[in-house]
Amino acid sequence: MSKKTKLKKDRERRLRAQREMSASRLERRKPSTPRAPHHAGVRPGVPARQAGPDAPGGQSRFLNERAQRWILWANGTRGEPSGDDVRDLVNSGALAEYKNDSREAGQEMAYEALETADRERSQHLALQALHFDDACADARRVLADIEATSHIDRVGRLKKALLDEETRIADVLEEFDGRLSEAVEAMPYLRARFDLACALWSADRRPRGRTHFEKMFAQDAEDAVGARYPLIMARLHDGDHAGARELLDDPKTERAELLVRWARVLEKVLAGELEEAEALYLELREGREGEANSLATPPPADFAYPGFFRDELMEYAALCLRMLHWAWHAHPESSAWLKERADSETSAEPGADVAVAAESGDAPDDASE
């Protein structure tokens, strides 16, 4: 058996197994009771992206998106498929030619590349995806993360991937403008824009990064990829406290989340509403004395690229927190305001006066007792 034939048979077997597994899992899923996001290790107090009931969750991270693509490819219909829908489709034999569609075969490989935690395997799968579809946006995102030699190189790769995808699905972008997540084939495009926005932040092109978060937010009212919280932080970083307030006041924003509450304090400081900022700060400080110290510490010189969009809620929360950290220190007045309060907390801690005195050599006589 030739190598080419063996690869083809392996791919056919993999696609068949994925379809059968997806039909079984979708049939068991209960849409009315989606799983709580905390199964993915999300910490209380951080916002969760709208990722759908199947995300995240190991190999099932893109299960629902895959099923939507199968239904669209076979029947030309959109929407959330049920387990019965997928099972009927598999049993009908309509997917027999699916594996021969180079674009869909490339996307299947790209999903695998996104789902594996092994970067070497992820790179290999992304390259395989490009063998079937050289314009596959998800595969190019993976390689932009793994193979880029600099922040600027990564920005260039992602920008090219985004522009190519924009050209390829131009009709879809026009038809579904404002509700892009209703078109499953637009999801790689949205993920590519998200990655480009993050890459621009890492390359110290943060105003340009913000324009992509703004565009994403305007293109998809459901915000399926999660532009809302990074956009809040980007607006605060740019000093746009009015724009940040607009999002913070939006009913869809999880106002009780700890990250959002810290963002609200910064918004008040930037707006000059210092009494309100002080009141919010004091409320937040209860039981969380170390958080102000952490935020008051200057961030590292380099904003590390978070990696390609994997729909991992923990990684997403960490990205938003780092953006908030940078936003606090983008303005001398907010940085000084926070540092002053963090320093006052430190000096007010029990034993702080003794520690300071000991350092100066003026410890009281009974300090060792």
C-alpha positions in Angstrom: 0.0 0.0 0.0 1.4 3.4 -1.0 1.9 6.1 1.6 -0.6 8.3 -0.2 -3.3 5.5 0.0 -2.5 4.8 3.6 -2.9 8.5 4.5 -6.2 8.6 2.7 -7.5 5.6 4.5 -6.4 6.9 7.8 -8.2 10.2 7.1 -11.4 8.4 6.1 -11.3 6.3 9.3 -10.7 9.4 11.4 -13.6 11.3 9.9 -15.9 8.3 10.2 -15.1 7.9 13.9 -15.6 11.6 14.5 -19.0 11.6 12.9 -20.1 8.6 14.9 -18.8 10.1 18.1 -20.4 13.4 17.5 -23.8 11.9 16.7 -23.6 9.9 20.0 -22.6 12.9 22.1 -25.1 15.3 20.6 -27.8 12.8 21.2 -26.9 12.6 24.9 -26.6 16.4 25.3 -29.5 18.3 26.9 -29.6 21.8 25.3 -31.9 23.1 28.1 -29.3 22.4 30.8 -25.8 23.4 29.4 -22.8 22.5 31.5 -21.5 25.1 33.9 -18.3 26.7 32.7 -16.5 25.9 36.0 -15.9 22.4 34.8 -13.0 23.8 32.8 -11.3 25.2 35.8 -12.5 28.8 35.6 -11.9 30.7 38.8 -14.9 32.5 40.4 -14.7 36.2 39.7 -13.6 36.1 36.1 -15.9 36.4 33.1 -16.6 33.4 30.9 -16.9 33.8 27.1 -20.1 32.7 25.4 -18.7 29.5 24.1 -21.8 27.3 23.8 -22.8 24.3 25.8 -20.2 22.0 24.2 -17.2 24.3 24.8 -14.7 23.8 26.3 -14.2 20.1 27.0 -11.2 18.4 25.5 -11.9 16.7 22.2 -15.5 18.0 22.1 -14.5 21.6 22.1 -15.6 22.1 18.5 -18.1 19.3 18.4 -21.1 21.6 17.9 -19.4 23.7 15.3 -18.3 20.6 13.4 -21.9 19.2 13.4 -23.2 22.6 12.1 -20.7 22.5 9.2 -21.8 18.9 8.3 -25.4 19.9 8.2 -24.7 23.0 6.2 -22.5 21.1 3.8 -25.0 18.3 3.2 -28.4 20.1 3.5 -27.6 23.7 3.1 -29.4 24.4 6.4 -28.2 26.4 9.4 -28.9 26.2 13.1 -28.2 24.1 16.2 -28.3 20.4 15.1 -29.7 17.7 17.4 -28.1 14.3 17.9 -30.9 12.9 15.7 -30.1 15.3 13.0 -26.5 14.2 12.9 -27.3 10.5 13.2 -29.8 10.7 10.4 -27.2 12.5 8.3 -24.6 9.8 9.0 -27.0 7.0 8.3 -28.2 8.6 5.0 -24.8 8.3 3.5 -24.9 11.9 2.5 -21.6 12.6 4.1 -19.8 10.0 1.9 -18.4 12.7 -0.2 -17.7 15.1 2.7 -14.1 13.8 3.0 -13.5 14.6 -0.6 -14.2 18.3 -0.2 -10.7 19.8 0.3 -12.0 22.8 2.2 -13.9 20.7 4.7 -11.1 18.2 5.0 -8.7 21.0 5.8 -11.0 22.4 8.4 -11.4 19.0 10.1 -7.6 18.8 10.4 -7.5 22.4 11.7 -10.0 21.5 14.5 -7.7 18.6 15.5 -4.8 21.1 15.5 -6.7 23.4 17.8 -7.7 20.7 20.2 -4.4 19.1 20.9 -2.2 20.4 23.7 1.0 19.1 22.0 2.4 22.0 20.1 4.5 19.8 17.8 1.5 17.7 16.9 -0.6 20.8 16.5 1.9 22.2 14.0 1.9 18.9 12.1 -1.9 18.9 11.9 -2.0 22.5 10.8 0.4 21.8 8.0 -1.7 18.8 6.9 -4.8 21.1 6.9 -3.0 23.5 4.6 -2.2 20.6 2.3 -6.0 20.2 1.7 -6.9 23.9 1.9 -4.0 26.4 1.6 -6.3 29.3 2.8 -7.6 27.5 6.0 -7.7 30.4 8.5 -7.6 28.2 11.6 -4.6 26.3 10.4 -2.8 29.5 9.6 -3.6 30.9 13.1 -1.9 27.8 14.7 1.2 28.3 12.6 1.3 32.0 13.3 1.6 31.2 17.0 4.1 28.4 16.7 6.3 29.4 13.8 6.4 33.2 14.0 9.9 34.6 14.6 8.7 37.9 16.1 5.6 39.8 17.1 5.6 41.7 13.8 6.0 38.4 11.9 3.0 37.0 13.7 1.0 40.2 13.0 1.8 39.9 9.3 0.8 36.2 9.2 -2.5 36.8 11.0 -3.3 39.9 8.9 -2.8 37.9 5.7 -5.0 35.0 7.0 -7.7 37.4 8.0 -7.7 39.3 4.7 -7.8 36.1 2.7 -10.7 34.7 4.8 -12.5 38.0 4.4 -12.3 37.7 0.7 -13.3 34.1 0.7 -16.5 34.6 2.7 -17.4 38.1 1.6 -21.0 37.2 0.8 -21.4 35.6 4.2 -20.0 38.7 6.0 -22.4 40.9 4.1 -25.4 38.7 4.7 -24.8 38.1 8.4 -23.2 41.4 9.4 -24.0 42.0 13.0 -24.8 38.3 13.7 -21.8 36.5 12.3 -21.9 33.6 14.7 -25.2 32.5 13.0 -23.0 31.5 10.0 -20.8 28.7 11.2 -18.3 29.2 8.3 -17.6 32.7 9.7 -16.2 31.4 13.0 -12.6 30.9 11.8 -12.7 34.4 10.5 -13.8 35.8 13.9 -11.1 33.7 15.7 -8.5 35.1 13.3 -9.5 38.6 14.1 -9.3 37.9 17.8 -5.8 36.5 17.4 -4.7 39.5 15.3 -6.0 41.9 18.0 -4.0 40.0 20.7 -0.9 39.9 18.4 -1.1 43.7 17.9 -1.3 44.2 21.6 1.8 42.0 22.0 3.6 44.1 19.3 2.8 47.3 21.2 0.3 48.3 18.5 -2.6 48.5 21.1 -4.8 51.2 19.4 -4.8 49.1 16.3 -5.5 46.0 18.3 -8.5 47.7 19.8 -9.9 48.5 16.3 -10.1 44.7 15.8 -11.9 44.1 19.1 -14.3 46.9 18.2 -14.9 45.4 14.7 -15.6 41.9 16.2 -18.0 43.3 18.7 -19.9 45.1 16.0 -19.9 42.1 13.6 -21.5 39.7 16.1 -24.2 40.7 18.6 -23.9 37.3 20.3 -20.2 37.9 20.8 -19.5 34.2 20.4 -15.7 34.6 20.4 -15.6 37.0 23.3 -14.6 40.5 22.3 -16.6 42.2 25.1 -14.1 41.9 28.0 -10.9 42.5 26.1 -12.6 45.5 24.5 -13.5 46.9 28.0 -9.8 46.7 28.9 -8.6 48.1 25.6 -10.9 51.1 26.0 -9.7 51.7 29.5 -6.1 51.4 28.3 -6.8 54.1 25.7 -8.4 56.4 28.3 -11.9 56.0 26.8 -13.7 55.8 30.1 -17.0 56.7 28.5 -16.7 53.8 26.1 -15.7 51.5 28.9 -18.7 52.7 31.0 -21.0 51.9 28.1 -19.9 48.3 28.1 -19.7 48.0 31.9 -23.3 49.3 32.1 -24.5 46.8 29.4 -26.8 44.2 31.0 -24.9 41.4 29.2 -21.7 42.3 31.1 -21.3 40.1 34.2 -21.1 43.0 36.7 -20.6 40.8 39.7 -17.4 39.4 38.3 -14.3 40.4 40.2 -12.4 41.4 37.0 -15.3 43.7 35.9 -15.5 45.3 39.4 -11.8 46.2 39.2 -12.4 47.6 35.7 -15.2 49.7 37.2 -12.9 51.2 39.7 -10.4 52.2 37.0 -13.2 53.7 34.9 -14.2 55.9 37.8 -10.6 57.0 38.4 -10.2 57.9 34.8 -13.5 59.8 34.8 -12.4 61.8 37.8 -15.1 60.3 40.0 -12.7 59.7 42.8 -15.2 59.4 45.7 -17.1 56.7 43.9 -13.8 55.0 43.0 -12.7 55.0 46.6 -16.0 53.5 47.8 -15.8 50.7 45.2 -12.2 50.1 46.1 -12.9 49.8 49.8 -15.7 47.4 49.0 -13.4 45.3 46.8 -10.6 45.3 49.4 -12.5 43.4 52.0 -10.8 40.0 52.2 -8.8 40.7 49.1 -5.9 42.8 50.4 -3.3 41.3 48.1 -5.1 42.1 44.8 -4.4 45.8 45.0 -0.7 45.1 45.6 -0.7 42.8 42.6 -2.4 45.3 40.3 -0.2 48.2 41.6 3.0 46.3 40.7 4.2 47.6 37.3 3.5 44.9 34.5 6.4 43.3 32.7 7.9 45.2 29.8 6.6 42.6 27.2 2.9 41.7 26.8 3.3 38.0 26.0 1.2 36.7 23.1 -1.5 34.5 24.7 -1.4 31.9 21.9 -4.0 30.9 19.3 -7.6 31.0 20.3 -8.4 27.6 21.8 -11.6 28.5 23.6 -10.0 27.8 27.0 -11.8 29.9 29.6 -8.9 29.9 32.0 -6.5 31.3 29.4 -9.1 33.9 28.3 -9.6 35.1 31.9 -5.8 35.4 32.3 -5.6 37.5 29.1 -8.3 39.9 30.3 -6.6 40.2 33.7 -3.3 41.0 32.0 -5.0 43.6 29.8 -6.6 45.2 32.9 -3.1 45.3 34.6 -1.7 47.1 31.6 -4.6 49.5 31.5 -4.1 50.6 35.1 -0.5 51.5 34.3 -1.2 53.2 31.0 -2.1 56.3 32.9 0.1 58.0 35.5 -2.9 59.2 37.5 -4.5 55.7 37.9 -1.2 54.0 38.5 -0.3 56.5 41.3 -3.8 56.3 42.8 -3.7 52.5 43.0 -0.1 52.4 44.3 -1.0 54.9 47.1 -3.8 52.7 48.3 -1.8 49.5 48.0 1.1 51.1 50.0 -1.3 52.2 52.7 -2.6 48.6 53.0 0.9 47.3 53.4 1.8 49.8 56.0 -1.4 49.1 57.9 -0.8 45.4 58.1 -0.1 44.0 61.7 3.6 44.0 62.3 4.4 46.3 59.4 5.7 49.1 61.7 7.9 46.6 63.5 9.3 45.3 60.2 10.1 48.8 59.0 11.7 49.6 62.3 13.8 46.5 62.2 15.1 47.3 58.7 16.1 50.8 60.0 17.8 49.3 63.1 15.2 51.0 65.5 13.3 47.9 66.6 11.6 48.2 70.0 13.1 46.3 72.9 10.3 43.7 73.0 10.2 43.1 69.3 11.8 39.7 69.8 9.5 38.5 72.5 
